[in-house]
Amino acid sequence: MSMAATLLPVRKLPVALVLDADTENKSAIREREDFLRSFLRAAAGDVPFEVFLAVPTIEAILFQDRTLVEQFTHRELSDQEWAQARYDPKQVLAVATDHRPLRAVIAGLSEERARVLRQRDPLLSRLTDFLKSVIDGKE
């Protein structure tokens, strides 16, 4: 949050702030988004920014499709792991990828798998749209 609030007025760079919601409670998510937008709006001036909360965590995005997650983890998930991923995707992903950092897991996705995730996940779709609008606005 503080880095985003610094980048906006000092460097005049567009910011996409992506954070874990750490909850599935819609009311709590809305409150947190409103707070974050208000906080950044004060620093942004006319610099574009957007807030994206991953529900419940960023890792949950990777669990949109069982076949897809099994392809990029190179292992079959048990029914118990698949059910647990809904509530604790960080832990399931850590175990399924031998505790590789999330960056390494994402970097290992093929372009095709990344495209499928962007199409299926609303957060990734909104994030992609924001980034495209920022790029298009600079041309």
VODREN-957637 format. One record per residue (C-alpha): x, y, z. Coordinates in pm, whole numbers, plus 50000, padded with zeros to 5 digits. Example, Ala and Ser with C-alpha at 12.3 -4.5 7.8 and 13.67 -1.06 7.14 Angstrom:
<kolses>
512304955050780 513674989450714 
</kolses>
This chain:
<kolses>
500005000050000 502715024450093 504715016549780 501645022849564 500965055549746 504555066049675 504685055649309 501535074749219 502565110449315 506355107749304 506965087548989 503595094748828 503335058048733 500015039648695 499485014048969 497584981348980 497494971549347 496834934049380 496364920449731 494894890249903 491394896350036 492104870650310 488344865150330 485344854950124 483054878850312 481674902050042 480984930250282 484514929350425 485964928050074 483944958449964 485014977750274 488674969750215 488454979249845 486735012149935 489385019950196 492255011949960 490765032549675 490175061849907 493725059350043 495255058549694 492915084549546 494395110149784 497875103249646 497045096449281 495945129949143 495335122748775 497525091348762 495475059948687 495275032948950 493075003549037 492704980149334 492264942649287 491554919049576 492064881949516 489484860949700 490534846349932 494144847949807 496084852649484 496884815549475 493164807749440 493364820649081 495434790348989 492704766749112 490054776448857 490374743248675 491584710448823 493074697548498 494934729848445 496434730348796 497444693848761 499184701948433 501334729748571 502074712548903 502884680048717 500924659448966 497404647149028 495594663849317 493634642149556 489964650049614 490934661649963 493584685749827 491124699149568 488534705849841 491164721450069 492294744449786 489014763349812 489834774150169 493624772650181 494984775849827 498394788449950 499054756550143 497814733049870 499864751049607 502944750549828 502694712949875 501784706249509 504794726249385 507314714649645 507204749049810 508434767949502 507764805449528 504584817849360 506704838249115 508444806548997 505124788348956 503654816848751 506834820548544 506554783548460 503084787048308 502944783747933 501384812547742 498414790147660 497794781848027 498164818548123 495664827947851 493154802447984 493514816348337 493054852248213 489864841948036 488404822448328 489264844248623 487374877148669 490234893348863 492784885248591 490354897048326 489824930448504 493554934048567 494324927248200 491704952748093 493184979048328 496714972948204 495584974547841 493765007347908 496885022248069 499055011047776 496525023247519 496285056647699 500035062447663 500135056847289 
</kolses>
